[in-house]
Amino acid sequence: MRKNKRRKADNRMEKWDVLEFLTWIPEIFTFPVRLVAWLVKGIGRLIGSIFDWV
């Protein structure tokens, strides 16, 4: 009977792990977009500061 209780407890944890992974899926897809936007914004500021000097 103790083995059955352990299996049930393990299954509960596996379910939570899957749910946690599902919450990371949007982050995985949006991170590259945010990274590119951040780089473009930085390059734009660099170019803007170069024109301020001229």
C-alpha positions in Angstrom: 0.0 0.0 0.0 2.9 2.4 0.6 4.1 2.0 -2.9 0.7 3.0 -4.2 0.8 6.2 -2.1 4.2 7.0 -3.5 3.1 6.5 -7.1 0.1 8.8 -6.5 2.3 11.5 -5.0 4.8 11.2 -8.0 2.0 11.5 -10.5 0.8 14.7 -8.8 4.2 16.2 -9.1 4.5 15.2 -12.8 1.2 16.9 -13.5 2.5 20.1 -11.9 5.7 19.9 -13.9 3.8 19.7 -17.1 1.7 22.7 -16.1 4.8 24.6 -15.3 6.3 23.8 -18.7 3.1 24.9 -20.4 3.5 28.3 -18.8 7.0 28.6 -20.2 5.8 28.1 -23.8 4.8 31.7 -24.4 8.0 32.9 -22.9 10.0 30.7 -25.3 8.3 32.2 -28.3 8.3 35.8 -27.2 11.9 35.9 -26.0 13.6 36.1 -29.5 11.1 38.8 -30.5 11.9 40.9 -27.4 15.7 40.3 -27.9 15.5 41.6 -31.5 13.4 44.6 -30.5 15.9 45.4 -27.7 18.8 45.2 -30.2 17.1 47.4 -32.7 16.2 49.9 -30.0 19.9 50.0 -28.9 21.2 50.4 -32.4 18.6 53.2 -33.0 19.8 55.1 -29.9 23.4 54.7 -31.0 22.7 56.1 -34.4 20.7 58.9 -32.8 23.5 59.8 -30.5 26.0 59.9 -33.4 23.7 62.4 -35.3 23.5 64.5 -32.1 27.3 64.9 -32.2 27.3 66.1 -35.8 
